[in-house]
């Protein structure tokens, strides 16, 4: 990861987003590789999840994926969530290290804590600047959700 990053403030917490990758609306980062994109959770997602302790995939590699298709499930000290494909394409690899130790997501989200690789077009991926604009737009709703005040 480069030292060149943008910052988004989640209240008093600083989250960093490297500028050497693209981002998806489901709060994953994407780095272009030889065969498609490698994805992992952004600092924003990891901050909301906090201590990830369980990860399970409902698909195996290789598999054809539709954008938005449910592909797994994650549990942490703060949340339980289904995981969805950020783009359509061929799931080529799941990070095998995470099945035995998903804590790598917490320790090195932009490195060894990567999730999976998908070979597909990245047309809908955002630049770091576009992702920060997206975060600014969803942050108020996220704060109300965290505080349990969504319907107030």
N, C-alpha and C positions, 0 to 999 in steps of 0.2 A: 504494500500500500504506500502510496506517495504521502509526503507530509502536506501536500497541497489539499486542503479540505475546506468545506463550507461548514458553518455552524448554525444550528437551529436551537433556540432556547425552549426547553419544555419546563416552563415555570423557572425554577432556579437551576435546573439541570441542563448542562451543555451537551448536545449531541452533535457528533461530527460526521460529515459525509464526504468521503474522498471524491475528488473531481476526476479521477482516472477511470470512472465507470458510469453506467447508466442506472436508472431506477425505475421500479414498477409501482403502480398504485397500491399493491398489496404489501408495501413496505419491505420489498426485497431489492437488493442491488444486483446488477448484472455486469459481468465482464465477458467480452467477446473472446472466444478461444478458437482453436483450430476447427472444432465441430460445435458450432452454436455458442451458447452462453452458459456460464457458471453463475448460479444464483446463491444468495445468502441473505439473512435478515439484516436490515439496517439498524443503526444505533437507536433509532426511534422505536422500532419494534422490540428490540432487546430491552430497552428501558421500560417499556410498557409491560412486557412479559416478566422481567426479572428472572431469577434463577430457574432456567429451563432444566427439568429433570426427566422428562419423558418425551419420546418422539417415536411415532409409528407411521409407516408408509402404507397406503392402501393400494399402491401400484408398484410394479416391479419394472426395472429397466431390462431390456428396452420396451417401451410402450408408446403408442401414439396418444397424444394429449390434446384436448380442446382447451382453449383459453377459458379460465374460470372453473375447470374441472376439479373436483375434490381429489386430492392426491395423498392426504395424510392428516395426522392429528398431533397436536403438541400440548403438553401440560407444563406449567411452571408454578412458582409460588404465588403468582398473581392472576393467572388466567389459564383457561383451557380454550383451545381454538382449533377449528378445522383449517387445513392448509389447502390452497388452491393454486393451480397452474397459472403463472403470470402471462404466459403466451402459449399459443398452439404450436405443436411440433412434436418431435420425437424425444422422449425422455431417454437419455443415453446412459446416465450414471446417477446413482444415489451415493452420497458420501458414506462409505461403510463405517468409518470411525465413529460417526454420530449414533449409530444404533447401539453400540456398547457404552458410549459416553457422550450424551448430548450436551454436557456442560461446556464443550468446546465452543458452542454457540455463544455462551456468556463470556468466555475467556478470549476468543479471537474471532469475532463475528465477520471481520473482513479478510480473514485468512483461513486457518484450518477449520473454522466453524462453518464453512460453506455447506449448502444443503444438497443441491442437485445440479445436473447439467441438462439443458434442453437444446436440441438442434432445431431451430426455427427462426422465422423472421422477427426482428426486434423493432418493427415499425412503431409500436405503441410505447416503447420504452422512453423514459424522460431523461433529459440532461439533469445534472445536479441542481442547476438553478431552477428548472421547471419543477423538480421534486420538492425543493424548499418552498416554492410558491404553493404547491399542492398541500404540503404540511401546514402552512399558515392558514389555508382554507379549512382544514379539518381539525385543527388544534382546539378550537372552542368546543366543538361537539365532543371531542375526545376527553377534554377536561370534565365536562358535565357527566359523561358516561362513567369516568373514573370515580367521580364523587357520588354517583348514583342519583343524579339530578336530571336525567335526560327528559323526564316528563314534567318537570317543574317549570 
